[in-house]
């Protein structure tokens, strides 16, 4: 996959985060780093920086001295994930709860001696998803294991990390790669490397769908390049329709909102989330685009007020999805509010 093929191998290959990279390089020269909290939007290079940092610190022993815990997987799958993951299966105990296994695993790993180094790295991605109980346990391990282990946390929501951990870390903010122009630079460079002809329309459409996430941009570009060397607007849109929520399904959902068909709305949501395994954010993006298309076809002052209200409801749902693991509740609430506004004219 291109997202791995083109993942930065060195810190100086990370684009758009020059301030952070310079600071980290300074620590590496001193052969040590503090505990770190890396926060910012998705797809801005947080995970890539940790991998590159480990490579430059440990050389050939980077994999032995870096343990990454995908917090989202642990939260979603619990003991099943611990049992099936080859890195953690040795800590698995059928008689213990997932959180107890987690605490024991962290304590034991943090206490182990590093290989040909002064300390190891323990990296938690999406750290805000950890419960307060788990974070409090981590805080205590951080205090006891400073000689053998450094802790790195990445998150899009730093407020979800308890103050006791935030205060024990050096905080680094990762800027949006879209606003800094780094995303466009990255996409153009990759397209050139792969021998692709990327049109301006194709680039703009790719940026619209990626929404500042470099990982999403590379995934779409790779899929769009299958069987062709020309990447244009139509090619990107066709790829996205297959890879993400299809336009037709999003438009059907919006039509149900305007028709006031509550049961059908819920059934459609259950299908998308339950059977098709669509993410809440993905569904929300599809609804947003469908609403924009419907708004363009509407005329009149009253319609403008109505759509403004619908987009407010969308924004509220977007915020709630950032702090919840249950997409169904918030998306259903949003659709009900939208349908009520359409039916009764709550402007």
Kinemage of the C-alpha trace (Angstrom):
@kinemage 1
@onewidth
@group {chain A} dominant
@subgroup {mainchain}
@vectorlist {calphas} color= white
{ca unk a 1} P 0.000 0.000 0.000
{ca unk a 2} L 1.222 3.502 -0.828
{ca unk a 3} L 0.492 4.726 2.696
{ca unk a 4} L 3.227 2.375 3.933
{ca unk a 5} L 5.422 2.564 0.842
{ca unk a 6} L 5.743 6.337 1.209
{ca unk a 7} L 5.683 6.559 4.999
{ca unk a 8} L 8.642 8.763 6.082
{ca unk a 9} L 11.679 6.751 7.160
{ca unk a 10} L 13.491 9.761 8.632
{ca unk a 11} L 12.323 12.774 10.586
{ca unk a 12} L 13.444 15.192 7.873
{ca unk a 13} L 11.059 13.469 5.424
{ca unk a 14} L 7.994 14.530 7.436
{ca unk a 15} L 6.325 17.492 5.717
{ca unk a 16} L 4.338 20.308 7.274
{ca unk a 17} L 5.579 19.867 10.863
{ca unk a 18} L 8.965 21.595 10.756
{ca unk a 19} L 8.782 23.070 14.268
{ca unk a 20} L 8.016 19.710 15.880
{ca unk a 21} L 10.641 17.874 13.822
{ca unk a 22} L 13.356 20.386 14.741
{ca unk a 23} L 12.622 20.006 18.460
{ca unk a 24} L 12.623 16.211 18.274
{ca unk a 25} L 15.897 16.186 16.329
{ca unk a 26} L 17.435 18.228 19.136
{ca unk a 27} L 16.430 15.602 21.681
{ca unk a 28} L 17.838 12.806 19.532
{ca unk a 29} L 21.217 14.529 19.399
{ca unk a 30} L 21.215 14.374 23.187
{ca unk a 31} L 20.304 10.661 23.054
{ca unk a 32} L 17.193 11.157 25.150
{ca unk a 33} L 13.612 12.385 24.888
{ca unk a 34} L 10.919 13.303 27.437
{ca unk a 35} L 7.460 11.764 27.546
{ca unk a 36} L 5.474 13.203 24.627
{ca unk a 37} L 1.871 14.128 23.859
{ca unk a 38} L 1.341 14.598 20.115
{ca unk a 39} L -1.994 16.167 19.239
{ca unk a 40} L -3.653 17.464 16.099
{ca unk a 41} L -5.947 16.389 13.241
{ca unk a 42} L -5.837 12.912 11.724
{ca unk a 43} L -3.354 12.280 8.945
{ca unk a 44} L -0.857 14.970 9.977
{ca unk a 45} L 2.138 12.716 10.666
{ca unk a 46} L 1.913 11.863 14.371
{ca unk a 47} L 2.377 8.106 13.943
{ca unk a 48} L 4.967 8.553 11.187
{ca unk a 49} L 6.990 10.797 13.491
{ca unk a 50} L 7.039 8.125 16.204
{ca unk a 51} L 8.244 5.462 13.745
{ca unk a 52} L 10.944 7.752 12.360
{ca unk a 53} L 11.956 8.769 15.875
{ca unk a 54} L 12.392 5.122 16.887
{ca unk a 55} L 14.424 4.403 13.751
{ca unk a 56} L 16.807 7.280 14.397
{ca unk a 57} L 17.124 6.475 18.106
{ca unk a 58} L 17.579 2.716 17.884
{ca unk a 59} L 18.684 1.891 14.342
{ca unk a 60} L 18.277 -1.841 13.669
{ca unk a 61} L 16.721 -2.361 17.120
{ca unk a 62} L 13.794 0.000 16.534
{ca unk a 63} L 11.117 -2.707 16.499
{ca unk a 64} L 12.469 -4.311 19.680
{ca unk a 65} L 12.456 -1.010 21.574
{ca unk a 66} L 9.100 0.367 20.396
{ca unk a 67} L 5.742 -1.017 21.466
{ca unk a 68} L 2.657 0.530 19.882
{ca unk a 69} L -0.784 0.022 21.361
{ca unk a 70} L -3.695 0.765 19.028
{ca unk a 71} L -6.042 2.073 21.675
{ca unk a 72} L -9.088 2.027 19.387
{ca unk a 73} L -8.613 -1.711 18.729
{ca unk a 74} L -8.180 -2.433 22.427
{ca unk a 75} L -11.306 -0.477 23.377
{ca unk a 76} L -13.422 -2.054 20.626
{ca unk a 77} L -12.288 -5.682 20.926
{ca unk a 78} L -11.002 -5.954 24.497
{ca unk a 79} L -9.725 -9.400 25.481
{ca unk a 80} L -10.180 -10.764 21.962
{ca unk a 81} L -7.636 -8.263 20.645
{ca unk a 82} L -5.192 -9.060 23.439
{ca unk a 83} L -5.538 -12.788 22.794
{ca unk a 84} L -5.066 -12.600 19.016
{ca unk a 85} L -2.268 -10.001 18.921
{ca unk a 86} L 1.079 -11.801 18.811
{ca unk a 87} L 2.767 -9.014 20.769
{ca unk a 88} L 0.390 -9.227 23.720
{ca unk a 89} L -0.790 -12.846 23.751
{ca unk a 90} L 1.853 -13.729 26.347
{ca unk a 91} L 0.081 -11.449 28.824
{ca unk a 92} L -3.348 -12.952 28.146
{ca unk a 93} L -5.180 -14.562 31.057
{ca unk a 94} L -8.681 -15.926 30.555
{ca unk a 95} L -9.527 -15.368 34.219
{ca unk a 96} L -8.692 -11.648 34.221
{ca unk a 97} L -10.593 -8.676 32.820
{ca unk a 98} L -9.268 -6.771 29.811
{ca unk a 99} L -8.366 -3.718 31.896
{ca unk a 100} L -6.479 -5.843 34.456
{ca unk a 101} L -4.506 -7.527 31.663
{ca unk a 102} L -3.815 -4.106 30.174
{ca unk a 103} L -2.447 -2.724 33.446
{ca unk a 104} L -0.230 -5.752 34.046
{ca unk a 105} L 1.037 -5.691 30.461
{ca unk a 106} L 2.048 -2.024 30.698
{ca unk a 107} L 3.753 -2.478 34.064
{ca unk a 108} L 5.786 -5.467 32.874
{ca unk a 109} L 6.807 -3.944 29.542
{ca unk a 110} L 7.815 -0.628 31.104
{ca unk a 111} L 10.034 -2.445 33.606
{ca unk a 112} L 11.890 -4.533 30.998
{ca unk a 113} L 15.405 -3.464 30.067
{ca unk a 114} L 15.796 -1.945 26.579
{ca unk a 115} L 17.961 -3.592 23.921
{ca unk a 116} L 21.208 -1.731 23.247
{ca unk a 117} L 19.647 1.534 24.435
{ca unk a 118} L 19.012 3.598 27.558
{ca unk a 119} L 15.222 3.380 27.398
{ca unk a 120} L 12.309 1.945 25.394
{ca unk a 121} L 9.298 3.698 23.845
{ca unk a 122} L 5.679 2.871 24.661
{ca unk a 123} L 3.337 4.500 22.125
{ca unk a 124} L -0.437 4.874 22.591
{ca unk a 125} L -2.338 6.021 19.495
{ca unk a 126} L -5.800 7.569 20.040
{ca unk a 127} L -4.928 7.850 23.723
{ca unk a 128} L -8.080 9.846 24.499
{ca unk a 129} L -10.121 6.639 24.091
{ca unk a 130} L -8.553 5.098 27.195
{ca unk a 131} L -10.774 5.141 30.280
{ca unk a 132} L -9.828 7.349 33.219
{ca unk a 133} L -9.038 4.203 35.190
{ca unk a 134} L -6.584 3.047 32.523
{ca unk a 135} L -5.051 6.522 32.264
{ca unk a 136} L -4.595 6.751 36.033
{ca unk a 137} L -2.821 3.385 35.961
{ca unk a 138} L -0.569 4.691 33.188
{ca unk a 139} L 0.255 7.780 35.207
{ca unk a 140} L 1.508 5.631 38.075
{ca unk a 141} L 3.614 3.472 35.738
{ca unk a 142} L 5.114 6.618 34.182
{ca unk a 143} L 6.279 7.743 37.606
{ca unk a 144} L 7.959 4.424 38.404
{ca unk a 145} L 9.504 3.612 35.013
{ca unk a 146} L 11.266 6.809 33.997
{ca unk a 147} L 14.671 5.096 33.885
{ca unk a 148} L 13.672 2.345 31.447
{ca unk a 149} L 10.759 3.695 29.390
{ca unk a 150} L 9.408 6.829 27.715
{ca unk a 151} L 5.719 7.220 26.978
{ca unk a 152} L 4.299 8.772 23.804
{ca unk a 153} L 0.601 9.559 23.391
{ca unk a 154} L -1.101 10.701 20.188
{ca unk a 155} L -4.616 12.082 19.986
{ca unk a 156} L -6.926 14.349 18.023
{ca unk a 157} L -8.571 15.438 21.294
{ca unk a 158} L -5.991 16.394 23.956
{ca unk a 159} L -8.758 17.238 26.436
{ca unk a 160} L -9.538 13.507 26.498
{ca unk a 161} L -6.157 12.848 28.136
{ca unk a 162} L -6.197 13.416 31.900
{ca unk a 163} L -4.246 16.437 33.235
{ca unk a 164} L -1.965 14.158 35.272
{ca unk a 165} L -0.625 12.645 32.033
{ca unk a 166} L -0.619 15.876 30.015
{ca unk a 167} L 1.472 17.599 32.678
{ca unk a 168} L 4.057 14.806 32.576
{ca unk a 169} L 4.532 15.134 28.815
{ca unk a 170} L 6.011 17.677 26.453
{ca unk a 171} L 3.046 18.692 24.291
{ca unk a 172} L 3.440 19.098 20.520
{ca unk a 173} L 0.703 20.412 18.234
{ca unk a 174} L 0.588 19.037 14.673
{ca unk a 175} L -0.745 21.559 12.168
{ca unk a 176} L -3.269 20.728 9.460
{ca unk a 177} L -1.345 19.615 6.368
{ca unk a 178} L -4.123 21.068 4.223
{ca unk a 179} L -3.791 24.601 5.597
{ca unk a 180} L 0.008 24.529 5.469
{ca unk a 181} L 0.047 23.370 1.845
{ca unk a 182} L 1.938 20.205 2.807
{ca unk a 183} L -0.850 17.907 1.596
{ca unk a 184} L -0.759 19.312 -1.935
{ca unk a 185} L 3.040 19.084 -1.961
{ca unk a 186} L 2.890 15.460 -0.804
{ca unk a 187} L 0.263 14.434 -3.364
{ca unk a 188} L 2.059 16.119 -6.266
{ca unk a 189} L 5.359 14.506 -5.256
{ca unk a 190} L 3.823 11.045 -4.989
{ca unk a 191} L 1.988 11.404 -8.306
{ca unk a 192} L 5.257 12.347 -9.997
{ca unk a 193} L 7.037 9.391 -8.380
{ca unk a 194} L 4.350 7.009 -9.676
{ca unk a 195} L 4.307 8.550 -13.153
{ca unk a 196} L 0.749 9.858 -12.860
{ca unk a 197} L -0.810 12.786 -14.696
{ca unk a 198} L -2.734 14.612 -11.972
{ca unk a 199} L -5.109 17.271 -13.285
{ca unk a 200} L -5.947 20.378 -11.268
{ca unk a 201} L -9.553 19.194 -11.039
{ca unk a 202} L -8.394 15.812 -9.802
{ca unk a 203} L -6.154 17.403 -7.185
{ca unk a 204} L -8.900 19.707 -5.895
{ca unk a 205} L -11.436 16.860 -5.709
{ca unk a 206} L -8.919 14.704 -3.870
{ca unk a 207} L -8.300 17.500 -1.359
{ca unk a 208} L -12.048 17.964 -0.861
{ca unk a 209} L -12.574 14.314 0.005
{ca unk a 210} L -9.388 13.899 2.066
{ca unk a 211} L -10.287 16.841 4.328
{ca unk a 212} L -6.704 17.319 5.442
{ca unk a 213} L -5.976 13.633 6.149
{ca unk a 214} L -2.823 12.615 4.259
{ca unk a 215} L -3.542 8.920 4.817
{ca unk a 216} L -6.977 9.207 3.220
{ca unk a 217} L -5.530 11.216 0.311
{ca unk a 218} L -2.908 8.557 -0.461
{ca unk a 219} L -5.448 5.733 -0.181
{ca unk a 220} L -7.848 7.418 -2.619
{ca unk a 221} L -5.034 8.287 -5.028
{ca unk a 222} L -3.744 4.714 -5.054
{ca unk a 223} L -7.220 3.320 -5.729
{ca unk a 224} L -7.877 5.894 -8.471
{ca unk a 225} L -4.578 4.998 -10.182
{ca unk a 226} L -5.606 1.371 -10.685
{ca unk a 227} L -5.523 0.773 -14.439
{ca unk a 228} L -4.851 4.389 -15.423
{ca unk a 229} L -2.130 7.018 -15.337
{ca unk a 230} L -4.483 10.002 -15.577
{ca unk a 231} L -6.099 11.177 -12.355
{ca unk a 232} L -8.942 13.630 -12.952
{ca unk a 233} L -12.053 14.785 -11.120
{ca unk a 234} L -14.244 12.011 -12.510
{ca unk a 235} L -11.746 9.315 -11.591
{ca unk a 236} L -11.486 10.526 -8.001
{ca unk a 237} L -15.269 10.776 -7.600
{ca unk a 238} L -15.801 7.289 -9.025
{ca unk a 239} L -13.178 5.880 -6.662
{ca unk a 240} L -14.681 7.581 -3.630
{ca unk a 241} L -18.163 6.314 -4.476
{ca unk a 242} L -16.861 2.759 -4.271
{ca unk a 243} L -14.502 3.190 -1.340
{ca unk a 244} L -16.660 5.401 0.850
{ca unk a 245} L -20.345 5.910 1.420
{ca unk a 246} L -21.953 5.787 -2.005
{ca unk a 247} L -23.592 8.994 -3.142
{ca unk a 248} L -26.853 7.215 -3.913
{ca unk a 249} L -27.225 5.881 -0.368
{ca unk a 250} L -26.484 9.269 1.163
{ca unk a 251} L -29.060 10.925 -1.091
{ca unk a 252} L -31.618 8.253 -0.199
{ca unk a 253} L -31.047 8.979 3.485
{ca unk a 254} L -31.524 12.722 2.965
{ca unk a 255} L -34.691 12.052 0.941
{ca unk a 256} L -36.069 10.040 3.865
{ca unk a 257} L -35.380 13.050 6.103
{ca unk a 258} L -37.388 15.362 3.856
{ca unk a 259} L -40.206 12.804 3.566
{ca unk a 260} L -40.437 12.328 7.345
{ca unk a 261} L -40.049 8.557 7.161
{ca unk a 262} L -38.565 7.960 10.614
{ca unk a 263} L -38.646 4.145 10.631
{ca unk a 264} L -36.992 3.957 7.235
{ca unk a 265} L -34.313 6.430 8.353
{ca unk a 266} L -33.445 4.249 11.321
{ca unk a 267} L -33.445 1.091 9.203
{ca unk a 268} L -31.089 2.705 6.678
{ca unk a 269} L -28.737 3.804 9.460
{ca unk a 270} L -28.729 0.329 11.001
{ca unk a 271} L -27.868 -1.130 7.598
{ca unk a 272} L -24.982 1.274 7.030
{ca unk a 273} L -23.505 0.986 10.522
{ca unk a 274} L -24.359 -2.624 11.386
{ca unk a 275} L -24.117 -4.609 8.155
{ca unk a 276} L -21.889 -2.434 5.957
{ca unk a 277} L -19.660 -1.347 8.869
{ca unk a 278} L -19.642 2.292 7.782
{ca unk a 279} L -18.064 4.740 10.215
{ca unk a 280} L -20.043 7.586 11.733
{ca unk a 281} L -17.767 10.242 10.230
{ca unk a 282} L -17.998 8.590 6.819
{ca unk a 283} L -21.796 8.638 6.930
{ca unk a 284} L -21.791 12.256 8.096
{ca unk a 285} L -19.567 13.306 5.180
{ca unk a 286} L -21.943 11.566 2.760
{ca unk a 287} L -24.953 13.314 4.294
{ca unk a 288} L -23.152 16.668 4.165
{ca unk a 289} L -22.416 16.321 0.446
{ca unk a 290} L -25.983 15.171 -0.267
{ca unk a 291} L -27.399 18.160 1.626
{ca unk a 292} L -25.158 20.542 -0.314
{ca unk a 293} L -26.393 19.122 -3.612
{ca unk a 294} L -30.012 19.366 -2.471
{ca unk a 295} L -29.485 22.956 -1.297
{ca unk a 296} L -28.130 23.975 -4.718
{ca unk a 297} L -31.315 22.720 -6.351
{ca unk a 298} L -33.549 24.550 -3.850
{ca unk a 299} L -34.634 28.153 -4.350
{ca unk a 300} L -35.890 30.894 -2.071
{ca unk a 301} L -35.135 32.590 1.238
{ca unk a 302} L -37.064 30.080 3.355
{ca unk a 303} L -35.102 27.162 1.926
{ca unk a 304} L -31.826 28.934 2.717
{ca unk a 305} L -32.863 29.328 6.360
{ca unk a 306} L -33.898 25.700 6.537
{ca unk a 307} L -30.610 24.386 5.175
{ca unk a 308} L -28.682 26.664 7.516
{ca unk a 309} L -30.510 24.985 10.409
{ca unk a 310} L -29.816 21.510 8.998
{ca unk a 311} L -26.098 22.258 8.775
{ca unk a 312} L -26.171 23.418 12.415
{ca unk a 313} L -27.584 20.019 13.393
{ca unk a 314} L -24.865 18.374 11.317
{ca unk a 315} L -22.178 20.356 13.140
{ca unk a 316} L -23.603 19.347 16.518
{ca unk a 317} L -23.521 15.684 15.497
{ca unk a 318} L -19.955 16.033 14.241
{ca unk a 319} L -18.856 17.345 17.639
{ca unk a 320} L -20.657 14.559 19.499
{ca unk a 321} L -19.112 11.885 17.269
{ca unk a 322} L -15.658 13.116 18.289
{ca unk a 323} L -16.372 12.137 21.892
{ca unk a 324} L -18.418 8.968 21.459
{ca unk a 325} L -17.984 5.352 20.417
{ca unk a 326} L -21.692 4.965 19.533
{ca unk a 327} L -22.349 6.613 16.168
{ca unk a 328} L -25.917 5.343 15.864
{ca unk a 329} L -27.294 7.410 18.752
{ca unk a 330} L -25.969 10.751 17.531
{ca unk a 331} L -26.673 10.223 13.825
{ca unk a 332} L -30.241 9.138 14.557
{ca unk a 333} L -30.739 12.174 16.800
{ca unk a 334} L -29.418 14.444 14.042
{ca unk a 335} L -31.702 12.949 11.385
{ca unk a 336} L -34.740 13.232 13.673
{ca unk a 337} L -33.991 16.919 14.317
{ca unk a 338} L -33.541 17.523 10.601
{ca unk a 339} L -36.771 15.776 9.707
{ca unk a 340} L -38.699 17.711 12.368
{ca unk a 341} L -37.290 21.008 11.075
{ca unk a 342} L -38.354 20.116 7.533
{ca unk a 343} L -41.838 19.015 8.583
{ca unk a 344} L -42.734 21.823 10.989
{ca unk a 345} L -40.527 24.615 9.693
{ca unk a 346} L -38.479 25.079 12.890
{ca unk a 347} L -36.167 27.690 11.443
